[in-house]
């Protein structure tokens, strides 16, 4: 049974943070190069999307050969998904880039054998570093970058860990990780609520979610501040567009604001969902109804 741990990752020194950022930045640069080559091949009638250059020689000293392999594999998976959706007529664009310059999306994928997590009072994550960076930052031949872990994941005991996703969240200004794990069915019961209560959600605008639980608890998530920030960014984009030259539709600054607005919205939605699910779990909720509740109310 597949599950995912999510936790915050904290460098223990300025040098560790610099090293981590260089790893994530190199990973994003590698993704962009691979993706550019595949997009170019896709647009070429004689090109083959699946044939790309060998990147381990150029990036292995920074990321390590196994991480280079994982970025290549993740990009290949993105293209497989694109073609699958294209066959269904649902594709809305080729796999995108991870930004550039100061707006580059800092993200990397690490093979399951190239990292380790130790849970306890002082939980920690250790990740592989390429040999060139090891020498530059004074790490031993067998040493890995050690990072503090914050959070209390549900799945500290598991049969197998999967590919780790590590990224920098520029909205909350924190490094975060997603760790897929495989657990047996006996352990999966640990994540089941201890009761069989029901919750009803009403999705709105100013109030993003209004939730009522059969226990009598009520939760309200106010979205006014979020929507105000969204509108401010939208107005700023419109203002910048009004200053563009004739025939020009966008600019680097406009694209930056678009990405920042999207990331801020997605982060807020994810944070809301996590918080609400944790609350409902504590209330023993096993069933959630969303949307029109007329039929449900008529049956009670």
Secondary structure as GFF3:
##gff-version 3
##sequence-region A 1 300
A	DSSP	beta_strand	2	10	.	.	.	ID=ss1
A	DSSP	alpha_helix	14	43	.	.	.	ID=ss2
A	DSSP	alpha_helix	56	63	.	.	.	ID=ss3
A	DSSP	alpha_helix	65	87	.	.	.	ID=ss4
A	DSSP	three_ten_helix	101	103	.	.	.	ID=ss5
A	DSSP	beta_strand	107	110	.	.	.	ID=ss6
A	DSSP	beta_strand	115	118	.	.	.	ID=ss7
A	DSSP	beta_strand	124	127	.	.	.	ID=ss8
A	DSSP	alpha_helix	131	137	.	.	.	ID=ss9
A	DSSP	beta_strand	145	150	.	.	.	ID=ss10
A	DSSP	beta_strand	160	169	.	.	.	ID=ss11
A	DSSP	beta_strand	174	182	.	.	.	ID=ss12
A	DSSP	alpha_helix	185	188	.	.	.	ID=ss13
A	DSSP	three_ten_helix	189	191	.	.	.	ID=ss14
A	DSSP	beta_strand	197	203	.	.	.	ID=ss15
A	DSSP	beta_strand	207	213	.	.	.	ID=ss16
A	DSSP	beta_strand	218	222	.	.	.	ID=ss17
A	DSSP	alpha_helix	224	242	.	.	.	ID=ss18
A	DSSP	alpha_helix	252	282	.	.	.	ID=ss19
A	DSSP	beta_strand	285	290	.	.	.	ID=ss20
A	DSSP	alpha_helix	294	298	.	.	.	ID=ss21
###
